[in-house]
Amino acid sequence: MSALKNDGTNAQTVWLWNEVGHTQDGRKEQIALFPSSPFSTPKPEKLLERILYLASEDGDLVLDSFAGSGTTGAVAHKMGRRWIMVELGDHAQTHIVPRMQKVIDGTDKGGVSEATNWKGGGGYRFFRLAPSLLQKDVWGNWVISKDYNAEMLAEAMCKHFNYVYAPSDEAYWMHGQASENAFIYVTTASLTFDQLRAISDEVGADRSLLICCMAYEAQGEALDNLTLKKIPRVVLDRCEWGEDDYSLRIDALPMAEEVEEILADDAGTHAPKKTKARTAATPDLFGEEE
Ligand SMILES: C[S@@+](CC[C@H](N)C(=O)[O-])C[C@H]1O[C@@H](n2cnc3c(N)ncnc32)[C@H](O)[C@@H]1O
């Protein structure tokens, strides 16, 4: 609970340093957290407390896309808000992770801990963004980025089509699964009809397989248990690339504990039998989760 009162006095235009802190307070908080490497431009926690108090409510989602030393997330956490922080610098690892750990285990006694009666708790997930899957070649055509090896590409395609990435020793074409009988195979090869027919025979009548490949012989489309998609066209069809506004639905992010079942669309799984895919169960894409 915040000690602030929602009586209008906290929304004044002028916020005095003795109410919302001073850059020196931010610096002292940093030194307490990181004696040998304080972040150079920290805000005092009291300032963020006032902002979050005025602009959000318990349980709201707070976004700081330039997280710095993580003050916004730390204060949001102590105030019972959920949060997303984005940071491209190394201090995501060197400052934000250890800071949030101290907040969570209750050893961060500084900043607004006392004012919010913070004792510790909660958690977070840490994701590392994958490089862009697609890039344009010298002729302006979309191609798969050279940063992607075969495993990364398979994992990325599983993510795009709501399959759980789970390469199997049982068969080379089992890269992921959407249900007991629905599989995905990702390859940069061009597949001939003979190759497709051989795969189709292995898959059998009781299973279905989505194949994402560079190219395929059109005859293969007649094989009942296969659905054929070309990369990168199929990825371009499903995502926006090179946009300024990706309209991230932050109100509808998958939560770790909520395993939401969604119906895969016809582009997603081959199975015409309303295959269900588990998005939240899909492992993170190349990222470390901490
Ligand atoms: C001034 S700090 C932010 C301080 C923080 N929001 C706070 O309230 O204390 C700006 C941060 O934005 C990060 N940054 C700059 N461009 C970015 C980008 N495109 N994506 C993510 N972080 C970025 C910088 O590395 C830096 O840590």
The ligand as an SDF file (V2000), in Angstrom:
LIG
                    3D

 27 29  0  0  0  0  0  0  0  0999 V2000
   17.8880    7.4150  -19.4080 C   0  0  0  0  0  0  0  0  0  0  0  0
   17.8250    5.6910  -19.4320 S   0  0  0  0  0  0  0  0  0  0  0  0
   16.2320    5.3240  -18.8250 C   0  0  0  0  0  0  0  0  0  0  0  0
   16.0570    5.4850  -17.3900 C   0  0  0  0  0  0  0  0  0  0  0  0
   14.8510    4.8330  -16.7930 C   0  0  0  0  0  0  0  0  0  0  0  0
   13.6900    4.7760  -17.6590 N   0  0  0  0  0  0  0  0  0  0  0  0
   14.5270    5.4790  -15.4770 C   0  0  0  0  0  0  0  0  0  0  0  0
   13.3980    5.9170  -15.3170 O   0  0  0  0  0  0  0  0  0  0  0  0
   15.3740    5.5620  -14.6180 O   0  0  0  0  0  0  0  0  0  0  0  0
   17.5720    5.3170  -21.1390 C   0  0  0  0  0  0  0  0  0  0  0  0
   17.8310    3.8540  -21.4170 C   0  0  0  0  0  0  0  0  0  0  0  0
   17.2650    3.5280  -22.6720 O   0  0  0  0  0  0  0  0  0  0  0  0
   18.0660    2.5270  -23.2730 C   0  0  0  0  0  0  0  0  0  0  0  0
   17.7340    2.4820  -24.7040 N   0  0  0  0  0  0  0  0  0  0  0  0
   18.0480    3.3920  -25.6590 C   0  0  0  0  0  0  0  0  0  0  0  0
   17.5240    3.0280  -26.8470 N   0  0  0  0  0  0  0  0  0  0  0  0
   16.8370    1.8750  -26.6360 C   0  0  0  0  0  0  0  0  0  0  0  0
   16.0620    1.0150  -27.4680 C   0  0  0  0  0  0  0  0  0  0  0  0
   15.8820    1.2720  -28.7490 N   0  0  0  0  0  0  0  0  0  0  0  0
   15.4980   -0.0800  -26.9230 N   0  0  0  0  0  0  0  0  0  0  0  0
   15.6780   -0.3470  -25.6050 C   0  0  0  0  0  0  0  0  0  0  0  0
   16.3940    0.4290  -24.7630 N   0  0  0  0  0  0  0  0  0  0  0  0
   16.9760    1.5270  -25.2660 C   0  0  0  0  0  0  0  0  0  0  0  0
   19.4800    2.9630  -22.9310 C   0  0  0  0  0  0  0  0  0  0  0  0
   20.3990    1.8800  -22.9820 O   0  0  0  0  0  0  0  0  0  0  0  0
   19.3030    3.5020  -21.5150 C   0  0  0  0  0  0  0  0  0  0  0  0
   19.5960    2.5210  -20.5560 O   0  0  0  0  0  0  0  0  0  0  0  0
  1  2  1  0
  2  3  1  0
  2 10  1  0
  3  4  1  0
  4  5  1  0
  5  6  1  0
  5  7  1  0
  7  8  2  0
  7  9  1  0
 10 11  1  0
 11 12  1  0
 11 26  1  0
 12 13  1  0
 13 14  1  0
 13 24  1  0
 14 15  1  0
 14 23  1  0
 15 16  2  0
 16 17  1  0
 17 18  1  0
 17 23  2  0
 18 19  1  0
 18 20  2  0
 20 21  1  0
 21 22  2  0
 22 23  1  0
 24 25  1  0
 24 26  1  0
 26 27  1  0
M  CHG  2   2   1   9  -1
M  END
$$$$
